[in-house]
């Protein structure tokens, strides 16, 4: 299971240019507009590289990137790369 603090730090680094300065398990990423469809694709690449996993195409939907808790669950289901 990905460590929440490491995942949080990764997302903060990745999303800092978009104005995100703090994140917790329930911070809205998609609904708030911090992450759009292109941002999801960027996050997928970043997460796959950082955690050495392969996300399934069927899992790359906005609902799975809404917050840190959902992203962590997505990574738990991901296949090792």
Protein Blocks (a to p, Z undefined) as FASTA:
>chain_A
ZZfklmmmmmmmmmmmnopabdcfklcfklnomacfklmmmmmmmmmmmnopaddfklmc
fklmmpmklmmmmmmmpccZZ
